[in-house]
Amino acid sequence: MKTKLEPLVATFVLALLAAGCSTVDPAVAIATRIKEKADVYAKLTPDQQKAIKAGSIEYGYTPDMVYMAMGQPAKVQTKDLAAGKVEMWTYVLFTPVDPTAQNNINNPDSAHYATSVNAANSPDVSADAPQSAKPANTSAASGATAQMQPLDLPDMKTSKLLVFIANGRVAGIKYDESGL
């Protein structure tokens, strides 16, 4: 049975997804996916089009509609039941623990990675280290190396949004705060 709270929860979660885990403007990403599925989008009602542009999904949506609103899921699992095939689309959500933090993924003034080139102060990388752990040589003549510096990211809360699709329609939406 569908309650009035479920669409609100789904909308809230989708807003968190759009705001909390992407450096790409969510509206641009949604618009790009709408262009990919322009023929499907054109046949939707104005209310459905508005919801998709807002990154929201509802019961009864098709997989194409979910894709336009939310993008590619992190994982898709399929189960064949007597009633038909059921898919579970998993979206992983990352949100800052402290939403008022200045240093977060959506802050363009925050450096999320840094590369330094310093030949004199390069760390010694053991010959036993895997090749991927060794710094890349950026200048054979100078011996300078580029190194990835630690990321200064906020504490992140991980949660999941599960979208169940049965008979080609969204039949269930579950928000799981327990993490991965």
CNS distance restraints for C-alpha pairs under 8 A (distance, minus, plus):
assign (resid   2 and name CA) (resid   6 and name CA) 6.92 0.50 0.50
assign (resid   3 and name CA) (resid   7 and name CA) 7.92 0.50 0.50
assign (resid   4 and name CA) (resid   8 and name CA) 7.24 0.50 0.50
assign (resid   5 and name CA) (resid   9 and name CA) 6.15 0.50 0.50
assign (resid   6 and name CA) (resid  10 and name CA) 6.10 0.50 0.50
assign (resid   6 and name CA) (resid 173 and name CA) 7.81 0.50 0.50
assign (resid   7 and name CA) (resid  11 and name CA) 6.06 0.50 0.50
assign (resid   7 and name CA) (resid  57 and name CA) 7.64 0.50 0.50
assign (resid   7 and name CA) (resid  58 and name CA) 6.25 0.50 0.50
assign (resid   8 and name CA) (resid  12 and name CA) 6.09 0.50 0.50
assign (resid   9 and name CA) (resid  13 and name CA) 6.06 0.50 0.50
assign (resid   9 and name CA) (resid 175 and name CA) 7.91 0.50 0.50
assign (resid  10 and name CA) (resid  14 and name CA) 6.05 0.50 0.50
assign (resid  10 and name CA) (resid  56 and name CA) 6.86 0.50 0.50
assign (resid  10 and name CA) (resid  57 and name CA) 6.90 0.50 0.50
assign (resid  10 and name CA) (resid  58 and name CA) 7.73 0.50 0.50
assign (resid  10 and name CA) (resid 173 and name CA) 7.22 0.50 0.50
assign (resid  10 and name CA) (resid 175 and name CA) 7.56 0.50 0.50
assign (resid  11 and name CA) (resid  15 and name CA) 6.13 0.50 0.50
assign (resid  11 and name CA) (resid  55 and name CA) 7.40 0.50 0.50
assign (resid  11 and name CA) (resid  56 and name CA) 5.05 0.50 0.50
assign (resid  11 and name CA) (resid  57 and name CA) 7.07 0.50 0.50
assign (resid  12 and name CA) (resid  16 and name CA) 6.32 0.50 0.50
assign (resid  13 and name CA) (resid  17 and name CA) 6.14 0.50 0.50
assign (resid  13 and name CA) (resid 161 and name CA) 7.51 0.50 0.50
assign (resid  13 and name CA) (resid 175 and name CA) 7.48 0.50 0.50
assign (resid  14 and name CA) (resid  18 and name CA) 6.08 0.50 0.50
assign (resid  14 and name CA) (resid  55 and name CA) 6.00 0.50 0.50
assign (resid  14 and name CA) (resid  56 and name CA) 6.03 0.50 0.50
assign (resid  14 and name CA) (resid  70 and name CA) 7.35 0.50 0.50
assign (resid  15 and name CA) (resid  19 and name CA) 5.98 0.50 0.50
assign (resid  15 and name CA) (resid  54 and name CA) 8.00 0.50 0.50
assign (resid  15 and name CA) (resid  55 and name CA) 6.88 0.50 0.50
assign (resid  15 and name CA) (resid  56 and name CA) 7.83 0.50 0.50
assign (resid  16 and name CA) (resid  20 and name CA) 5.42 0.50 0.50
assign (resid  16 and name CA) (resid  21 and name CA) 7.95 0.50 0.50
assign (resid  16 and name CA) (resid  93 and name CA) 7.47 0.50 0.50
assign (resid  16 and name CA) (resid  95 and name CA) 6.94 0.50 0.50
assign (resid  17 and name CA) (resid  21 and name CA) 5.95 0.50 0.50
assign (resid  17 and name CA) (resid  22 and name CA) 7.88 0.50 0.50
assign (resid  17 and name CA) (resid  93 and name CA) 5.52 0.50 0.50
assign (resid  17 and name CA) (resid  94 and name CA) 7.17 0.50 0.50
assign (resid  17 and name CA) (resid  95 and name CA) 7.78 0.50 0.50
assign (resid  18 and name CA) (resid  22 and name CA) 6.63 0.50 0.50
assign (resid  18 and name CA) (resid  26 and name CA) 5.44 0.50 0.50
assign (resid  18 and name CA) (resid  55 and name CA) 7.39 0.50 0.50
assign (resid  19 and name CA) (resid  26 and name CA) 7.23 0.50 0.50
assign (resid  19 and name CA) (resid 106 and name CA) 7.31 0.50 0.50
assign (resid  20 and name CA) (resid  93 and name CA) 7.48 0.50 0.50
assign (resid  20 and name CA) (resid  94 and name CA) 6.00 0.50 0.50
assign (resid  20 and name CA) (resid  95 and name CA) 5.04 0.50 0.50
assign (resid  20 and name CA) (resid  96 and name CA) 7.22 0.50 0.50
assign (resid  20 and name CA) (resid 105 and name CA) 7.07 0.50 0.50
assign (resid  20 and name CA) (resid 106 and name CA) 6.98 0.50 0.50
assign (resid  21 and name CA) (resid  93 and name CA) 6.66 0.50 0.50
assign (resid  21 and name CA) (resid  94 and name CA) 5.48 0.50 0.50
assign (resid  21 and name CA) (resid  95 and name CA) 6.81 0.50 0.50
assign (resid  21 and name CA) (resid 105 and name CA) 7.02 0.50 0.50
assign (resid  21 and name CA) (resid 106 and name CA) 7.95 0.50 0.50
assign (resid  22 and name CA) (resid  26 and name CA) 7.37 0.50 0.50
assign (resid  22 and name CA) (resid 105 and name CA) 7.33 0.50 0.50
assign (resid  22 and name CA) (resid 106 and name CA) 7.30 0.50 0.50
assign (resid  23 and name CA) (resid 105 and name CA) 6.60 0.50 0.50
assign (resid  23 and name CA) (resid 106 and name CA) 5.99 0.50 0.50
assign (resid  24 and name CA) (resid  28 and name CA) 7.35 0.50 0.50
assign (resid  24 and name CA) (resid  29 and name CA) 6.88 0.50 0.50
assign (resid  25 and name CA) (resid  29 and name CA) 6.40 0.50 0.50
assign (resid  26 and name CA) (resid  30 and name CA) 6.10 0.50 0.50
assign (resid  27 and name CA) (resid  31 and name CA) 6.05 0.50 0.50
assign (resid  27 and name CA) (resid  53 and name CA) 7.13 0.50 0.50
assign (resid  27 and name CA) (resid  54 and name CA) 7.80 0.50 0.50
assign (resid  28 and name CA) (resid  32 and name CA) 6.13 0.50 0.50
assign (resid  29 and name CA) (resid  33 and name CA) 6.38 0.50 0.50
assign (resid  30 and name CA) (resid  34 and name CA) 6.12 0.50 0.50
assign (resid  30 and name CA) (resid  52 and name CA) 7.85 0.50 0.50
assign (resid  30 and name CA) (resid  53 and name CA) 6.45 0.50 0.50
assign (resid  30 and name CA) (resid  55 and name CA) 7.26 0.50 0.50
assign (resid  30 and name CA) (resid  68 and name CA) 6.00 0.50 0.50
assign (resid  30 and name CA) (resid  69 and name CA) 6.07 0.50 0.50
assign (resid  30 and name CA) (resid  70 and name CA) 7.40 0.50 0.50
assign (resid  30 and name CA) (resid  71 and name CA) 7.51 0.50 0.50
assign (resid  31 and name CA) (resid  35 and name CA) 6.25 0.50 0.50
assign (resid  31 and name CA) (resid  53 and name CA) 7.36 0.50 0.50
assign (resid  32 and name CA) (resid  36 and name CA) 6.45 0.50 0.50
assign (resid  33 and name CA) (resid  37 and name CA) 6.42 0.50 0.50
assign (resid  33 and name CA) (resid  67 and name CA) 7.42 0.50 0.50
assign (resid  33 and name CA) (resid  68 and name CA) 5.07 0.50 0.50
assign (resid  33 and name CA) (resid  69 and name CA) 7.95 0.50 0.50
assign (resid  33 and name CA) (resid  71 and name CA) 7.30 0.50 0.50
assign (resid  34 and name CA) (resid  38 and name CA) 5.58 0.50 0.50
assign (resid  34 and name CA) (resid  41 and name CA) 6.51 0.50 0.50
assign (resid  34 and name CA) (resid  68 and name CA) 5.52 0.50 0.50
assign (resid  37 and name CA) (resid  41 and name CA) 6.17 0.50 0.50
assign (resid  37 and name CA) (resid  64 and name CA) 7.35 0.50 0.50
assign (resid  37 and name CA) (resid  68 and name CA) 7.41 0.50 0.50
assign (resid  38 and name CA) (resid  42 and name CA) 6.00 0.50 0.50
assign (resid  39 and name CA) (resid  43 and name CA) 6.83 0.50 0.50
assign (resid  40 and name CA) (resid  44 and name CA) 6.95 0.50 0.50
assign (resid  40 and name CA) (resid  64 and name CA) 7.49 0.50 0.50
assign (resid  40 and name CA) (resid  65 and name CA) 7.95 0.50 0.50
assign (resid  41 and name CA) (resid  49 and name CA) 6.88 0.50 0.50
assign (resid  41 and name CA) (resid  65 and name CA) 7.73 0.50 0.50
assign (resid  44 and name CA) (resid  48 and name CA) 5.95 0.50 0.50
assign (resid  44 and name CA) (resid  49 and name CA) 6.16 0.50 0.50
assign (resid  45 and name CA) (resid  49 and name CA) 6.21 0.50 0.50
assign (resid  46 and name CA) (resid  50 and name CA) 6.11 0.50 0.50
assign (resid  47 and name CA) (resid  51 and name CA) 6.22 0.50 0.50
assign (resid  48 and name CA) (resid  52 and name CA) 6.16 0.50 0.50
assign (resid  49 and name CA) (resid  53 and name CA) 6.19 0.50 0.50
assign (resid  50 and name CA) (resid  54 and name CA) 6.31 0.50 0.50
assign (resid  51 and name CA) (resid  55 and name CA) 6.34 0.50 0.50
assign (resid  51 and name CA) (resid  56 and name CA) 5.13 0.50 0.50
assign (resid  51 and name CA) (resid  57 and name CA) 6.79 0.50 0.50
assign (resid  51 and name CA) (resid  69 and name CA) 7.82 0.50 0.50
assign (resid  52 and name CA) (resid  56 and name CA) 5.42 0.50 0.50
assign (resid  52 and name CA) (resid  57 and name CA) 6.70 0.50 0.50
assign (resid  52 and name CA) (resid  65 and name CA) 7.12 0.50 0.50
assign (resid  52 and name CA) (resid  66 and name CA) 7.88 0.50 0.50
assign (resid  52 and name CA) (resid  68 and name CA) 6.57 0.50 0.50
assign (resid  52 and name CA) (resid  69 and name CA) 4.59 0.50 0.50
assign (resid  53 and name CA) (resid  69 and name CA) 6.51 0.50 0.50
assign (resid  54 and name CA) (resid  69 and name CA) 7.29 0.50 0.50
assign (resid  55 and name CA) (resid  68 and name CA) 7.96 0.50 0.50
assign (resid  55 and name CA) (resid  69 and name CA) 4.35 0.50 0.50
assign (resid  55 and name CA) (resid  70 and name CA) 5.88 0.50 0.50
assign (resid  56 and name CA) (resid  69 and name CA) 5.98 0.50 0.50
assign (resid  56 and name CA) (resid  70 and name CA) 7.53 0.50 0.50
assign (resid  57 and name CA) (resid  61 and name CA) 6.89 0.50 0.50
assign (resid  57 and name CA) (resid  65 and name CA) 7.70 0.50 0.50
assign (resid  57 and name CA) (resid  66 and name CA) 6.20 0.50 0.50
assign (resid  57 and name CA) (resid  69 and name CA) 6.74 0.50 0.50
assign (resid  58 and name CA) (resid 170 and name CA) 7.17 0.50 0.50
assign (resid  59 and name CA) (resid 169 and name CA) 7.34 0.50 0.50
assign (resid  59 and name CA) (resid 170 and name CA) 4.95 0.50 0.50
assign (resid  59 and name CA) (resid 171 and name CA) 5.74 0.50 0.50
assign (resid  59 and name CA) (resid 172 and name CA) 6.70 0.50 0.50
assign (resid  59 and name CA) (resid 173 and name CA) 7.75 0.50 0.50
assign (resid  60 and name CA) (resid 169 and name CA) 4.90 0.50 0.50
assign (resid  60 and name CA) (resid 170 and name CA) 4.83 0.50 0.50
assign (resid  60 and name CA) (resid 171 and name CA) 6.47 0.50 0.50
assign (resid  61 and name CA) (resid  65 and name CA) 5.81 0.50 0.50
assign (resid  61 and name CA) (resid  66 and name CA) 6.57 0.50 0.50
assign (resid  61 and name CA) (resid 169 and name CA) 5.32 0.50 0.50
assign (resid  61 and name CA) (resid 170 and name CA) 5.23 0.50 0.50
assign (resid  62 and name CA) (resid  66 and name CA) 6.42 0.50 0.50
assign (resid  62 and name CA) (resid 165 and name CA) 8.00 0.50 0.50
assign (resid  62 and name CA) (resid 168 and name CA) 5.83 0.50 0.50
assign (resid  62 and name CA) (resid 169 and name CA) 4.69 0.50 0.50
assign (resid  62 and name CA) (resid 170 and name CA) 6.34 0.50 0.50
assign (resid  63 and name CA) (resid  67 and name CA) 6.09 0.50 0.50
assign (resid  63 and name CA) (resid 165 and name CA) 7.43 0.50 0.50
assign (resid  63 and name CA) (resid 168 and name CA) 6.73 0.50 0.50
assign (resid  63 and name CA) (resid 169 and name CA) 6.74 0.50 0.50
assign (resid  63 and name CA) (resid 170 and name CA) 7.44 0.50 0.50
assign (resid  64 and name CA) (resid  68 and name CA) 6.19 0.50 0.50
assign (resid  65 and name CA) (resid  69 and name CA) 6.31 0.50 0.50
assign (resid  66 and name CA) (resid  70 and name CA) 5.83 0.50 0.50
assign (resid  66 and name CA) (resid  71 and name CA) 7.24 0.50 0.50
assign (resid  67 and name CA) (resid  71 and name CA) 4.52 0.50 0.50
assign (resid  67 and name CA) (resid  72 and name CA) 5.98 0.50 0.50
assign (resid  67 and name CA) (resid  73 and name CA) 8.00 0.50 0.50
assign (resid  73 and name CA) (resid  89 and name CA) 5.74 0.50 0.50
assign (resid  73 and name CA) (resid  90 and name CA) 5.53 0.50 0.50
assign (resid  73 and name CA) (resid  91 and name CA) 5.08 0.50 0.50
assign (resid  74 and name CA) (resid  89 and name CA) 7.52 0.50 0.50
assign (resid  74 and name CA) (resid  90 and name CA) 5.70 0.50 0.50
assign (resid  74 and name CA) (resid  91 and name CA) 5.35 0.50 0.50
assign (resid  74 and name CA) (resid  92 and name CA) 6.53 0.50 0.50
assign (resid  75 and name CA) (resid  89 and name CA) 5.91 0.50 0.50
assign (resid  75 and name CA) (resid  90 and name CA) 5.12 0.50 0.50
assign (resid  75 and name CA) (resid  91 and name CA) 7.14 0.50 0.50
assign (resid  76 and name CA) (resid  87 and name CA) 6.65 0.50 0.50
assign (resid  76 and name CA) (resid  88 and name CA) 5.66 0.50 0.50
assign (resid  76 and name CA) (resid  89 and name CA) 4.64 0.50 0.50
assign (resid  76 and name CA) (resid  90 and name CA) 6.31 0.50 0.50
assign (resid  77 and name CA) (resid  87 and name CA) 5.56 0.50 0.50
assign (resid  77 and name CA) (resid  88 and name CA) 5.19 0.50 0.50
assign (resid  77 and name CA) (resid  89 and name CA) 6.67 0.50 0.50
assign (resid  78 and name CA) (resid  85 and name CA) 6.92 0.50 0.50
assign (resid  78 and name CA) (resid  86 and name CA) 5.74 0.50 0.50
assign (resid  78 and name CA) (resid  87 and name CA) 4.42 0.50 0.50
assign (resid  78 and name CA) (resid  88 and name CA) 6.44 0.50 0.50
assign (resid  79 and name CA) (resid  85 and name CA) 5.82 0.50 0.50
assign (resid  79 and name CA) (resid  86 and name CA) 5.29 0.50 0.50
assign (resid  79 and name CA) (resid  87 and name CA) 6.38 0.50 0.50
assign (resid  80 and name CA) (resid  84 and name CA) 5.88 0.50 0.50
assign (resid  80 and name CA) (resid  85 and name CA) 4.44 0.50 0.50
assign (resid  80 and name CA) (resid  86 and name CA) 6.26 0.50 0.50
assign (resid  81 and name CA) (resid  85 and name CA) 5.87 0.50 0.50
assign (resid  81 and name CA) (resid  86 and name CA) 7.13 0.50 0.50
assign (resid  84 and name CA) (resid 166 and name CA) 7.15 0.50 0.50
assign (resid  84 and name CA) (resid 167 and name CA) 6.68 0.50 0.50
assign (resid  85 and name CA) (resid 166 and name CA) 6.18 0.50 0.50
assign (resid  85 and name CA) (resid 167 and name CA) 6.71 0.50 0.50
assign (resid  86 and name CA) (resid 164 and name CA) 6.83 0.50 0.50
assign (resid  86 and name CA) (resid 165 and name CA) 5.63 0.50 0.50
assign (resid  86 and name CA) (resid 166 and name CA) 4.60 0.50 0.50
assign (resid  86 and name CA) (resid 167 and name CA) 7.21 0.50 0.50
assign (resid  87 and name CA) (resid 164 and name CA) 5.66 0.50 0.50
assign (resid  87 and name CA) (resid 165 and name CA) 5.05 0.50 0.50
assign (resid  87 and name CA) (resid 166 and name CA) 6.54 0.50 0.50
assign (resid  88 and name CA) (resid 162 and name CA) 6.37 0.50 0.50
assign (resid  88 and name CA) (resid 163 and name CA) 5.59 0.50 0.50
assign (resid  88 and name CA) (resid 164 and name CA) 4.57 0.50 0.50
assign (resid  88 and name CA) (resid 165 and name CA) 6.38 0.50 0.50
assign (resid  89 and name CA) (resid 162 and name CA) 5.68 0.50 0.50
assign (resid  89 and name CA) (resid 163 and name CA) 5.02 0.50 0.50
assign (resid  89 and name CA) (resid 164 and name CA) 6.38 0.50 0.50
assign (resid  89 and name CA) (resid 165 and name CA) 7.81 0.50 0.50
assign (resid  90 and name CA) (resid 160 and name CA) 6.59 0.50 0.50
assign (resid  90 and name CA) (resid 161 and name CA) 5.86 0.50 0.50
assign (resid  90 and name CA) (resid 162 and name CA) 4.77 0.50 0.50
assign (resid  90 and name CA) (resid 163 and name CA) 6.53 0.50 0.50
assign (resid  91 and name CA) (resid 160 and name CA) 5.58 0.50 0.50
assign (resid  91 and name CA) (resid 161 and name CA) 5.06 0.50 0.50
assign (resid  91 and name CA) (resid 162 and name CA) 6.43 0.50 0.50
assign (resid  92 and name CA) (resid 158 and name CA) 7.07 0.50 0.50
assign (resid  92 and name CA) (resid 159 and name CA) 6.03 0.50 0.50
assign (resid  92 and name CA) (resid 160 and name CA) 4.65 0.50 0.50
assign (resid  92 and name CA) (resid 161 and name CA) 6.51 0.50 0.50
assign (resid  93 and name CA) (resid 157 and name CA) 7.98 0.50 0.50
assign (resid  93 and name CA) (resid 158 and name CA) 5.68 0.50 0.50
assign (resid  93 and name CA) (resid 159 and name CA) 5.13 0.50 0.50
assign (resid  93 and name CA) (resid 160 and name CA) 5.61 0.50 0.50
assign (resid  93 and name CA) (resid 161 and name CA) 7.27 0.50 0.50
assign (resid  94 and name CA) (resid 156 and name CA) 5.97 0.50 0.50
assign (resid  94 and name CA) (resid 157 and name CA) 5.63 0.50 0.50
assign (resid  94 and name CA) (resid 158 and name CA) 4.83 0.50 0.50
assign (resid  94 and name CA) (resid 159 and name CA) 6.64 0.50 0.50
assign (resid  95 and name CA) (resid  99 and name CA) 7.77 0.50 0.50
assign (resid  95 and name CA) (resid 156 and name CA) 5.40 0.50 0.50
assign (resid  95 and name CA) (resid 157 and name CA) 5.22 0.50 0.50
assign (resid  95 and name CA) (resid 158 and name CA) 6.68 0.50 0.50
assign (resid  96 and name CA) (resid 101 and name CA) 7.74 0.50 0.50
assign (resid  96 and name CA) (resid 104 and name CA) 7.09 0.50 0.50
assign (resid  96 and name CA) (resid 154 and name CA) 6.19 0.50 0.50
assign (resid  96 and name CA) (resid 155 and name CA) 5.86 0.50 0.50
assign (resid  96 and name CA) (resid 156 and name CA) 4.46 0.50 0.50
assign (resid  96 and name CA) (resid 157 and name CA) 5.99 0.50 0.50
assign (resid  97 and name CA) (resid 154 and name CA) 7.46 0.50 0.50
assign (resid  97 and name CA) (resid 155 and name CA) 5.62 0.50 0.50
assign (resid  97 and name CA) (resid 156 and name CA) 5.36 0.50 0.50
assign (resid  97 and name CA) (resid 157 and name CA) 5.66 0.50 0.50
assign (resid  98 and name CA) (resid 154 and name CA) 7.86 0.50 0.50
assign (resid  98 and name CA) (resid 155 and name CA) 7.59 0.50 0.50
assign (resid 101 and name CA) (resid 154 and name CA) 7.42 0.50 0.50
assign (resid 102 and name CA) (resid 107 and name CA) 7.03 0.50 0.50
assign (resid 103 and name CA) (resid 107 and name CA) 6.35 0.50 0.50
assign (resid 103 and name CA) (resid 110 and name CA) 5.62 0.50 0.50
assign (resid 103 and name CA) (resid 152 and name CA) 7.87 0.50 0.50
assign (resid 103 and name CA) (resid 153 and name CA) 6.72 0.50 0.50
assign (resid 103 and name CA) (resid 154 and name CA) 6.49 0.50 0.50
assign (resid 104 and name CA) (resid 110 and name CA) 6.94 0.50 0.50
assign (resid 104 and name CA) (resid 153 and name CA) 6.37 0.50 0.50
assign (resid 104 and name CA) (resid 154 and name CA) 5.97 0.50 0.50
assign (resid 105 and name CA) (resid 110 and name CA) 7.55 0.50 0.50
assign (resid 105 and name CA) (resid 112 and name CA) 7.55 0.50 0.50
assign (resid 105 and name CA) (resid 153 and name CA) 7.46 0.50 0.50
assign (resid 111 and name CA) (resid 152 and name CA) 7.52 0.50 0.50
assign (resid 112 and name CA) (resid 151 and name CA) 5.61 0.50 0.50
assign (resid 112 and name CA) (resid 152 and name CA) 6.26 0.50 0.50
assign (resid 112 and name CA) (resid 153 and name CA) 6.78 0.50 0.50
assign (resid 113 and name CA) (resid 148 and name CA) 7.11 0.50 0.50
assign (resid 113 and name CA) (resid 149 and name CA) 6.48 0.50 0.50
assign (resid 113 and name CA) (resid 150 and name CA) 7.10 0.50 0.50
assign (resid 113 and name CA) (resid 151 and name CA) 5.49 0.50 0.50
assign (resid 113 and name CA) (resid 152 and name CA) 7.73 0.50 0.50
assign (resid 114 and name CA) (resid 148 and name CA) 6.08 0.50 0.50
assign (resid 114 and name CA) (resid 149 and name CA) 5.47 0.50 0.50
assign (resid 114 and name CA) (resid 150 and name CA) 7.85 0.50 0.50
assign (resid 114 and name CA) (resid 151 and name CA) 7.82 0.50 0.50
assign (resid 115 and name CA) (resid 146 and name CA) 6.09 0.50 0.50
assign (resid 115 and name CA) (resid 147 and name CA) 5.52 0.50 0.50
assign (resid 115 and name CA) (resid 148 and name CA) 5.12 0.50 0.50
assign (resid 115 and name CA) (resid 149 and name CA) 6.28 0.50 0.50
assign (resid 116 and name CA) (resid 145 and name CA) 7.92 0.50 0.50
assign (resid 116 and name CA) (resid 146 and name CA) 5.51 0.50 0.50
assign (resid 116 and name CA) (resid 147 and name CA) 5.67 0.50 0.50
assign (resid 116 and name CA) (resid 148 and name CA) 7.15 0.50 0.50
assign (resid 116 and name CA) (resid 149 and name CA) 7.59 0.50 0.50
assign (resid 117 and name CA) (resid 144 and name CA) 6.01 0.50 0.50
assign (resid 117 and name CA) (resid 145 and name CA) 5.42 0.50 0.50
assign (resid 117 and name CA) (resid 146 and name CA) 4.73 0.50 0.50
assign (resid 117 and name CA) (resid 147 and name CA) 6.81 0.50 0.50
assign (resid 118 and name CA) (resid 122 and name CA) 6.00 0.50 0.50
assign (resid 118 and name CA) (resid 144 and name CA) 5.62 0.50 0.50
assign (resid 118 and name CA) (resid 145 and name CA) 6.20 0.50 0.50
assign (resid 118 and name CA) (resid 146 and name CA) 7.27 0.50 0.50
assign (resid 119 and name CA) (resid 142 and name CA) 7.40 0.50 0.50
assign (resid 119 and name CA) (resid 143 and name CA) 5.93 0.50 0.50
assign (resid 119 and name CA) (resid 144 and name CA) 4.05 0.50 0.50
assign (resid 119 and name CA) (resid 145 and name CA) 5.99 0.50 0.50
assign (resid 120 and name CA) (resid 144 and name CA) 7.82 0.50 0.50
assign (resid 122 and name CA) (resid 144 and name CA) 7.92 0.50 0.50
assign (resid 122 and name CA) (resid 145 and name CA) 6.88 0.50 0.50
assign (resid 125 and name CA) (resid 129 and name CA) 6.79 0.50 0.50
assign (resid 125 and name CA) (resid 133 and name CA) 7.95 0.50 0.50
assign (resid 125 and name CA) (resid 134 and name CA) 6.11 0.50 0.50
assign (resid 125 and name CA) (resid 135 and name CA) 7.89 0.50 0.50
assign (resid 129 and name CA) (resid 133 and name CA) 6.23 0.50 0.50
assign (resid 129 and name CA) (resid 134 and name CA) 6.92 0.50 0.50
assign (resid 130 and name CA) (resid 134 and name CA) 6.90 0.50 0.50
assign (resid 135 and name CA) (resid 145 and name CA) 6.06 0.50 0.50
assign (resid 135 and name CA) (resid 146 and name CA) 6.07 0.50 0.50
assign (resid 135 and name CA) (resid 147 and name CA) 5.71 0.50 0.50
assign (resid 136 and name CA) (resid 145 and name CA) 5.83 0.50 0.50
assign (resid 136 and name CA) (resid 146 and name CA) 5.91 0.50 0.50
assign (resid 136 and name CA) (resid 147 and name CA) 7.46 0.50 0.50
assign (resid 137 and name CA) (resid 143 and name CA) 6.78 0.50 0.50
assign (resid 137 and name CA) (resid 144 and name CA) 6.36 0.50 0.50
assign (resid 137 and name CA) (resid 145 and name CA) 4.74 0.50 0.50
assign (resid 137 and name CA) (resid 146 and name CA) 6.72 0.50 0.50
assign (resid 138 and name CA) (resid 143 and name CA) 7.49 0.50 0.50
assign (resid 138 and name CA) (resid 144 and name CA) 5.99 0.50 0.50
assign (resid 138 and name CA) (resid 145 and name CA) 5.34 0.50 0.50
assign (resid 138 and name CA) (resid 146 and name CA) 6.26 0.50 0.50
assign (resid 139 and name CA) (resid 143 and name CA) 5.57 0.50 0.50
assign (resid 139 and name CA) (resid 144 and name CA) 5.54 0.50 0.50
assign (resid 139 and name CA) (resid 145 and name CA) 7.12 0.50 0.50
assign (resid 140 and name CA) (resid 144 and name CA) 7.45 0.50 0.50
assign (resid 157 and name CA) (resid 179 and name CA) 7.44 0.50 0.50
assign (resid 158 and name CA) (resid 177 and name CA) 7.23 0.50 0.50
assign (resid 158 and name CA) (resid 178 and name CA) 7.79 0.50 0.50
assign (resid 158 and name CA) (resid 179 and name CA) 4.84 0.50 0.50
assign (resid 158 and name CA) (resid 180 and name CA) 6.71 0.50 0.50
assign (resid 159 and name CA) (resid 175 and name CA) 7.62 0.50 0.50
assign (resid 159 and name CA) (resid 176 and name CA) 5.75 0.50 0.50
assign (resid 159 and name CA) (resid 177 and name CA) 4.59 0.50 0.50
assign (resid 159 and name CA) (resid 178 and name CA) 6.19 0.50 0.50
assign (resid 159 and name CA) (resid 179 and name CA) 4.45 0.50 0.50
assign (resid 159 and name CA) (resid 180 and name CA) 6.66 0.50 0.50
assign (resid 160 and name CA) (resid 175 and name CA) 6.01 0.50 0.50
assign (resid 160 and name CA) (resid 176 and name CA) 5.05 0.50 0.50
assign (resid 160 and name CA) (resid 177 and name CA) 6.49 0.50 0.50
assign (resid 160 and name CA) (resid 178 and name CA) 8.00 0.50 0.50
assign (resid 160 and name CA) (resid 179 and name CA) 6.71 0.50 0.50
assign (resid 160 and name CA) (resid 180 and name CA) 7.40 0.50 0.50
assign (resid 161 and name CA) (resid 173 and name CA) 7.29 0.50 0.50
assign (resid 161 and name CA) (resid 174 and name CA) 5.86 0.50 0.50
assign (resid 161 and name CA) (resid 175 and name CA) 4.62 0.50 0.50
assign (resid 161 and name CA) (resid 176 and name CA) 6.13 0.50 0.50
assign (resid 162 and name CA) (resid 173 and name CA) 5.74 0.50 0.50
assign (resid 162 and name CA) (resid 174 and name CA) 5.03 0.50 0.50
assign (resid 162 and name CA) (resid 175 and name CA) 6.27 0.50 0.50
assign (resid 162 and name CA) (resid 176 and name CA) 7.52 0.50 0.50
assign (resid 163 and name CA) (resid 170 and name CA) 6.81 0.50 0.50
assign (resid 163 and name CA) (resid 171 and name CA) 7.84 0.50 0.50
assign (resid 163 and name CA) (resid 172 and name CA) 5.91 0.50 0.50
assign (resid 163 and name CA) (resid 173 and name CA) 4.70 0.50 0.50
assign (resid 163 and name CA) (resid 174 and name CA) 6.56 0.50 0.50
assign (resid 164 and name CA) (resid 170 and name CA) 5.74 0.50 0.50
assign (resid 164 and name CA) (resid 171 and name CA) 5.58 0.50 0.50
assign (resid 164 and name CA) (resid 172 and name CA) 4.81 0.50 0.50
assign (resid 164 and name CA) (resid 173 and name CA) 6.19 0.50 0.50
assign (resid 165 and name CA) (resid 169 and name CA) 5.19 0.50 0.50
assign (resid 165 and name CA) (resid 170 and name CA) 4.41 0.50 0.50
assign (resid 165 and name CA) (resid 171 and name CA) 5.43 0.50 0.50
assign (resid 165 and name CA) (resid 172 and name CA) 7.02 0.50 0.50
assign (resid 166 and name CA) (resid 170 and name CA) 6.46 0.50 0.50
assign (resid 166 and name CA) (resid 171 and name CA) 5.90 0.50 0.50
